[in-house]
């Protein structure tokens, strides 16, 4: 499969008991694929990987992979602090049929760059699946430096990187050091989708796509068609959602918007709680405004 375009950083639907909700998961998958996303990225930050057990992760991956049924690639998050635990989970995800893996840097004690390189090489050599590295320095305390990416891009099954650092210059540096390699650079910062495309990147892994899939996809599709004005308009239109995402702990607000849009994906897992009061009312107002836009057929 070709890795490009808008890949949805998919949330993990839960039920009222905070257990995985298979039916809502299937509904969300069908909705997202129907809106044209180019892939699903599960068990990332917005997928609540940090509060799920490994067994739950494998259970959820099985549901997603089976229901997606090769319609789009499924990137499965297997990152962790220990190289051994990442390898073990990566092997389990390979067994259940993941299209590719996403591996965030260790995040409790920040390793050195040589340690990071050794970590990724060890994981890559343990599986046959493509690997998308995941850089999120604001949460992990470490940036995968461009020189490290230069070396890791030469590893056969390390195929790209998702950068959620929010710095376009860092992503441009990744593009520069991987020229000539079969390697993709994806923005994990939804505000920079069009910017990374203009710079030569392959697309974005976008959490806003859980609710605004057609708008995010329009950014990419219009860029590919050469309609930069339409692409810029779509890019600007996601800012209202990005504003309200700050109303709660990740991923409580994006889950609320998806539920209000018709698929009951349940709450975030505790200790994160759902917005209430004035914040909830503002979220409802924003969702209704977006739904009117959807109904207008603009995207």
WOQUI-V437594 format. One record per backbone hydrogen bond with DSSP energy under -0.5 kcal/mol. NH is the residue of the N-H (numbers start at 0). CO is the residue of the C=O. If there is no record, write none. Layout:
nh:NH co:CO
nh:NH co:CO
This chain:
nh:3 co:1
nh:4 co:201
nh:6 co:4
nh:6 co:203
nh:7 co:5
nh:7 co:38
nh:8 co:205
nh:9 co:7
nh:9 co:40
nh:11 co:45
nh:12 co:10
nh:13 co:264
nh:14 co:18
nh:17 co:14
nh:20 co:12
nh:21 co:19
nh:24 co:20
nh:25 co:21
nh:26 co:22
nh:27 co:23
nh:28 co:24
nh:29 co:25
nh:30 co:26
nh:31 co:27
nh:32 co:28
nh:33 co:29
nh:34 co:30
nh:35 co:32
nh:36 co:31
nh:37 co:5
nh:38 co:5
nh:39 co:72
nh:40 co:7
nh:41 co:39
nh:41 co:74
nh:47 co:44
nh:48 co:43
nh:50 co:47
nh:51 co:48
nh:56 co:52
nh:57 co:53
nh:58 co:54
nh:59 co:55
nh:60 co:56
nh:61 co:57
nh:62 co:58
nh:63 co:59
nh:64 co:60
nh:65 co:61
nh:66 co:62
nh:67 co:63
nh:68 co:64
nh:70 co:67
nh:72 co:37
nh:74 co:39
nh:74 co:72
nh:75 co:73
nh:75 co:99
nh:76 co:41
nh:76 co:74
nh:77 co:101
nh:78 co:101
nh:79 co:103
nh:85 co:81
nh:86 co:82
nh:87 co:83
nh:88 co:84
nh:89 co:85
nh:90 co:86
nh:91 co:87
nh:92 co:88
nh:93 co:89
nh:94 co:90
nh:95 co:91
nh:96 co:93
nh:97 co:92
nh:98 co:73
nh:99 co:73
nh:100 co:129
nh:101 co:75
nh:102 co:131
nh:103 co:101
nh:104 co:133
nh:109 co:107
nh:115 co:111
nh:116 co:112
nh:117 co:113
nh:118 co:114
nh:119 co:115
nh:120 co:116
nh:121 co:117
nh:122 co:118
nh:123 co:119
nh:124 co:120
nh:125 co:121
nh:125 co:122
nh:126 co:122
nh:126 co:123
nh:129 co:98
nh:130 co:156
nh:131 co:100
nh:132 co:130
nh:132 co:159
nh:133 co:102
nh:134 co:161
nh:135 co:133
nh:138 co:135
nh:139 co:135
nh:140 co:136
nh:144 co:142
nh:147 co:144
nh:148 co:144
nh:149 co:145
nh:150 co:146
nh:151 co:147
nh:152 co:148
nh:153 co:150
nh:154 co:151
nh:157 co:154
nh:158 co:130
nh:158 co:156
nh:159 co:130
nh:160 co:183
nh:161 co:132
nh:162 co:160
nh:162 co:185
nh:163 co:134
nh:163 co:161
nh:167 co:165
nh:169 co:166
nh:170 co:166
nh:171 co:167
nh:172 co:168
nh:173 co:169
nh:174 co:170
nh:175 co:171
nh:176 co:172
nh:177 co:173
nh:178 co:175
nh:180 co:177
nh:182 co:180
nh:183 co:158
nh:185 co:160
nh:185 co:183
nh:186 co:202
nh:187 co:162
nh:188 co:162
nh:189 co:187
nh:191 co:188
nh:192 co:189
nh:195 co:191
nh:196 co:192
nh:197 co:193
nh:198 co:194
nh:199 co:195
nh:199 co:196
nh:200 co:195
nh:201 co:184
nh:202 co:184
nh:203 co:4
nh:204 co:186
nh:205 co:6
nh:205 co:203
nh:206 co:204
nh:209 co:206
nh:210 co:207
nh:211 co:207
nh:212 co:208
nh:215 co:211
nh:216 co:212
nh:217 co:213
nh:218 co:214
nh:219 co:215
nh:220 co:216
nh:221 co:217
nh:222 co:218
nh:223 co:219
nh:224 co:220
nh:225 co:221
nh:225 co:222
nh:226 co:221
nh:227 co:225
nh:230 co:226
nh:231 co:227
nh:232 co:228
nh:233 co:229
nh:234 co:230
nh:235 co:231
nh:236 co:232
nh:237 co:233
nh:237 co:234
nh:238 co:235
nh:241 co:237
nh:242 co:238
nh:243 co:239
nh:244 co:240
nh:245 co:242
nh:246 co:243
nh:247 co:244
nh:251 co:248
nh:254 co:250
nh:255 co:251
nh:256 co:252
nh:257 co:253
nh:258 co:254
nh:259 co:255
nh:260 co:256
nh:261 co:258
nh:262 co:257
nh:263 co:261
nh:264 co:262
nh:271 co:268
nh:278 co:275
nh:279 co:275
nh:280 co:276
nh:281 co:277
nh:282 co:278
nh:283 co:279
nh:284 co:280
nh:285 co:281
nh:286 co:282
nh:287 co:283
nh:288 co:284
nh:289 co:285
nh:290 co:286
nh:291 co:287
nh:292 co:288
nh:293 co:289
nh:294 co:290
nh:295 co:291
nh:296 co:293
nh:297 co:292
